[in-house]
Amino acid sequence: MAFADLKNDFVFRRIFATHPDILRGLLNDLLERQGDRTIDAIEYLPSEQAPLVAGAKLSILDVKCKDRSGATFVVEMQLIHVPGFINRVVYNACKAYVGQLKMGRPYTDLADVVAISICDFAVWPDAEQDAAKLPRVPMLSRWNMTERRSGNHGLLQVQYAFLELPKLPKRRPETGAELWAWLFVHSPELTEVPPDLPAGPHRDALELANEATFTEAELDAYRKVMDEIQQVRELVAAKRAEGEAAGFARGESAGFARGESAGLAKGRAEAVLAILEARGIAVDDAVRARIVGCTDAATLARWLARAVTATSAEEVLAES
């Protein structure tokens, strides 16, 4: 028994864009909706697909729906961390919010928008947070506008949630958002549905990912998307390598210039000391250290000219 990758565009849509109960379960877990806040019904909305990388076939995948209150949920699967990713998430969430308002209608018609990004990369890597002495961002993070001093969460019209799959704990979680993350990461490695996987949306999603349930056409579509994903990964890797090579060349050039300048300064400092020594002028440790420690080529050139006629080392280093 083989299971398809839930992160795959075709598989994600096959499961979450056509089975509202499974999508509802995902939303409730990722948004931690319980009790009277549970999302009990959803209605699918038209989705958008925009190119992930210019010239690539792979699309940024989203599934849109709204609940009984009219709140809109945009669920996106992000496979590669491209430049401007966070900006695009914010832009699309705000666009979804203002796009609800029809001409002539009051602002009270606007309902909340929640943008959910499932990321196959770390958006806020722990190492970077540690280096900046900032708190680590958990695997599932929730964001909205908050008043700084009071901590009031009054502006909830546009909210964000991020599930960073690389931060998944090694142990297999039992339920909730962590179990979804585990399925997104490990479904292609499974050879059977885990017997202890509880009945409900998690198990239903995995069973729908069983390749044995795919038609031949669906398998072809799945494999085609796999190829597209690999093409995009290779394209992004090539662009990054190209950028790193260009950065190395710039750094090497700048380093050569710095090295050349340092070498010139060292040579002039040694020449000043050699001339003073040849003329029998005493140089104490403090003066020697000042001459050797100087890196300004113009200052050293001035000292070098003075060393030819000066009667003392102090005269060479005089300010005027």
VENNOR-V856572 format. One record per residue. N is the residue number from 1. RES is the residue in one small letter. SS is DSSP state (2 for helix, 1 for strand, 0 for the rest). PHI is phi in whole degrees, -180 to 180 (* if undefined). PSI is psi in whole degrees, 0 to 359 (* if undefined). Layout:
N&RES&SS&PHI&PSI + N&RES&SS&PHI&PSI
This chain:
1&m&0&*&132 + 2&a&0&-123&146 + 3&f&1&-119&139 + 4&a&0&-77&160 + 5&d&0&-77&119 + 6&l&0&-66&342 + 7&k&0&-79&346 + 8&n&0&-65&135 + 9&d&2&-50&308 + 10&f&2&-64&316 + 11&v&2&-69&317 + 12&f&2&-57&314 + 13&r&2&-68&321 + 14&r&2&-59&325 + 15&i&2&-92&305 + 16&f&2&-90&339 + 17&a&0&-92&356 + 18&t&0&-129&357 + 19&h&0&-128&89 + 20&p&2&-59&328 + 21&d&2&-66&324 + 22&i&2&-71&317 + 23&l&2&-63&320 + 24&r&2&-61&318 + 25&g&2&-63&319 + 26&l&2&-63&314 + 27&l&2&-63&314 + 28&n&2&-61&323 + 29&d&2&-74&315 + 30&l&2&-71&331 + 31&l&0&-100&4 + 32&e&0&53&47 + 33&r&0&-89&121 + 34&q&0&-138&166 + 35&g&2&59&228 + 36&d&2&-76&357 + 37&r&2&-97&0 + 38&t&0&-63&137 + 39&i&0&-79&113 + 40&d&0&-103&351 + 41&a&0&-159&144 + 42&i&1&-136&158 + 43&e&1&-128&127 + 44&y&1&-70&145 + 45&l&1&-119&159 + 46&p&0&-59&138 + 47&s&0&-101&167 + 48&e&0&-120&150 + 49&q&0&-133&121 + 50&a&1&-116&149 + 51&p&1&-59&135 + 52&l&0&-76&317 + 53&v&0&-135&136 + 54&a&0&-54&129 + 55&g&0&89&355 + 56&a&0&-100&152 + 57&k&0&-80&329 + 58&l&0&-62&140 + 59&s&1&-109&155 + 60&i&1&-76&123 + 61&l&1&-94&131 + 62&d&1&-139&151 + 63&v&1&-126&128 + 64&k&1&-116&145 + 65&c&1&-157&170 + 66&k&1&-138&155 + 67&d&1&-101&189 + 68&r&0&-63&329 + 69&s&0&-77&350 + 70&g&0&97&354 + 71&a&0&-63&138 + 72&t&1&-100&138 + 73&f&1&-121&127 + 74&v&1&-116&114 + 75&v&1&-106&123 + 76&e&1&-122&141 + 77&m&1&-103&119 + 78&q&1&-113&118 + 79&l&0&-94&329 + 80&i&0&-132&137 + 81&h&0&-83&94 + 82&v&0&-94&158 + 83&p&0&-56&139 + 84&g&0&79&14 + 85&f&2&-57&308 + 86&i&2&-62&318 + 87&n&2&-59&320 + 88&r&2&-68&321 + 89&v&2&-61&314 + 90&v&2&-64&316 + 91&y&2&-59&312 + 92&n&2&-67&324 + 93&a&2&-66&315 + 94&c&2&-67&323 + 95&k&2&-64&320 + 96&a&2&-65&326 + 97&y&2&-69&307 + 98&v&2&-73&336 + 99&g&0&-69&347 + 100&q&0&-73&333 + 101&l&0&-83&117 + 102&k&0&-83&152 + 103&m&0&-56&130 + 104&g&0&88&354 + 105&r&0&-88&153 + 106&p&0&-75&157 + 107&y&2&-64&340 + 108&t&2&-66&347 + 109&d&2&-73&343 + 110&l&0&-71&131 + 111&a&0&-111&163 + 112&d&0&-63&154 + 113&v&1&-126&133 + 114&v&1&-122&119 + 115&a&1&-100&123 + 116&i&1&-115&123 + 117&s&1&-117&118 + 118&i&1&-97&115 + 119&c&1&-113&129 + 120&d&0&-88&33 + 121&f&0&-160&163 + 122&a&0&-85&120 + 123&v&0&-76&318 + 124&w&0&-123&82 + 125&p&0&-58&141 + 126&d&2&-57&319 + 127&a&2&-62&320 + 128&e&2&-69&320 + 129&q&2&-64&318 + 130&d&2&-64&317 + 131&a&2&-63&325 + 132&a&0&-87&4 + 133&k&0&57&42 + 134&l&0&-114&154 + 135&p&0&-62&144 + 136&r&0&-69&143 + 137&v&0&-91&127 + 138&p&0&-68&167 + 139&m&0&-55&314 + 140&l&1&-105&114 + 141&s&1&-122&146 + 142&r&1&-122&137 + 143&w&1&-135&141 + 144&n&1&-160&173 + 145&m&1&-78&132 + 146&t&0&-130&140 + 147&e&0&-71&129 + 148&r&0&-60&309 + 149&r&0&-76&316 + 150&s&0&-89&341 + 151&g&0&76&14 + 152&n&0&-67&130 + 153&h&0&-99&48 + 154&g&0&-75&337 + 155&l&1&-101&88 + 156&l&1&-110&12 + 157&q&1&-62&324 + 158&v&1&-125&120 + 159&q&1&-125&161 + 160&y&1&-136&147 + 161&a&1&-138&137 + 162&f&1&-127&131 + 163&l&1&-113&107 + 164&e&1&-94&101 + 165&l&2&-61&326 + 166&p&2&-62&343 + 167&k&2&-89&9 + 168&l&0&-62&131 + 169&p&0&-63&156 + 170&k&0&-69&326 + 171&r&0&-71&154 + 172&r&0&-82&118 + 173&p&0&-67&164 + 174&e&0&-97&331 + 175&t&0&-163&181 + 176&g&2&71&201 + 177&a&2&-62&322 + 178&e&2&-64&325 + 179&l&2&-69&323 + 180&w&2&-60&314 + 181&a&2&-60&318 + 182&w&2&-61&318 + 183&l&2&-67&319 + 184&f&2&-62&324 + 185&v&2&-82&317 + 186&h&2&-106&355 + 187&s&2&-54&320 + 188&p&2&-67&343 + 189&e&2&-88&346 + 190&l&0&-78&149 + 191&t&0&-116&356 + 192&e&0&-161&161 + 193&v&0&-72&123 + 194&p&0&-54&127 + 195&p&0&-57&329 + 196&d&0&-91&8 + 197&l&0&-73&118 + 198&p&0&-66&152 + 199&a&0&-63&146 + 200&g&0&137&193 + 201&p&2&-61&326 + 202&h&2&-63&311 + 203&r&2&-67&320 + 204&d&2&-61&318 + 205&a&2&-64&316 + 206&l&2&-66&320 + 207&e&2&-64&326 + 208&l&2&-72&341 + 209&a&0&-86&356 + 210&n&1&-63&118 + 211&e&2&-62&340 + 212&a&2&-67&340 + 213&t&2&-88&357 + 214&f&0&-85&143 + 215&t&0&-77&169 + 216&e&2&-61&322 + 217&a&2&-66&322 + 218&e&2&-68&321 + 219&l&2&-63&320 + 220&d&2&-63&317 + 221&a&2&-64&319 + 222&y&2&-61&313 + 223&r&2&-68&327 + 224&k&2&-63&316 + 225&v&2&-66&322 + 226&m&2&-58&317 + 227&d&2&-64&319 + 228&e&2&-64&319 + 229&i&2&-61&316 + 230&q&2&-64&322 + 231&q&2&-62&317 + 232&v&2&-66&317 + 233&r&2&-59&317 + 234&e&2&-67&322 + 235&l&2&-65&314 + 236&v&2&-65&319 + 237&a&2&-62&320 + 238&a&2&-65&318 + 239&k&2&-66&320 + 240&r&2&-65&318 + 241&a&2&-63&320 + 242&e&2&-63&317 + 243&g&2&-66&320 + 244&e&2&-66&322 + 245&a&2&-65&318 + 246&a&2&-64&319 + 247&g&2&-65&322 + 248&f&2&-65&318 + 249&a&2&-63&318 + 250&r&2&-64&317 + 251&g&2&-65&321 + 252&e&2&-64&319 + 253&s&2&-64&315 + 254&a&2&-65&322 + 255&g&2&-65&322 + 256&f&2&-64&317 + 257&a&2&-63&318 + 258&r&2&-65&320 + 259&g&2&-65&320 + 260&e&2&-63&317 + 261&s&2&-64&318 + 262&a&2&-64&321 + 263&g&2&-65&320 + 264&l&2&-64&316 + 265&a&2&-63&316 + 266&k&2&-61&318 + 267&g&2&-63&318 + 268&r&2&-68&321 + 269&a&2&-62&315 + 270&e&2&-64&325 + 271&a&2&-68&320 + 272&v&2&-59&312 + 273&l&2&-65&323 + 274&a&2&-66&319 + 275&i&2&-66&315 + 276&l&2&-62&319 + 277&e&2&-64&318 + 278&a&2&-65&330 + 279&r&0&-89&0 + 280&g&0&77&22 + 281&i&0&-91&127 + 282&a&0&-69&141 + 283&v&0&-130&113 + 284&d&0&-81&173 + 285&d&2&-62&323 + 286&a&2&-66&316 + 287&v&2&-67&316 + 288&r&2&-59&317 + 289&a&2&-64&322 + 290&r&2&-67&319 + 291&i&2&-68&313 + 292&v&2&-66&326 + 293&g&2&-81&350 + 294&c&0&-75&133 + 295&t&0&-116&1 + 296&d&0&-87&114 + 297&a&2&-62&323 + 298&a&2&-67&318 + 299&t&2&-63&316 + 300&l&2&-66&325 + 301&a&2&-65&322 + 302&r&2&-67&318 + 303&w&2&-66&323 + 304&l&2&-63&318 + 305&a&2&-66&321 + 306&r&2&-70&327 + 307&a&2&-60&336 + 308&v&0&-72&330 + 309&t&0&-121&347 + 310&a&0&-64&152 + 311&t&0&-101&353 + 312&s&0&-153&159 + 313&a&2&-64&324 + 314&e&2&-62&324 + 315&e&2&-64&324 + 316&v&2&-62&321 + 317&l&2&-93&4 + 318&a&0&-57&143 + 319&e&0&-66&322 + 320&s&0&-91&*
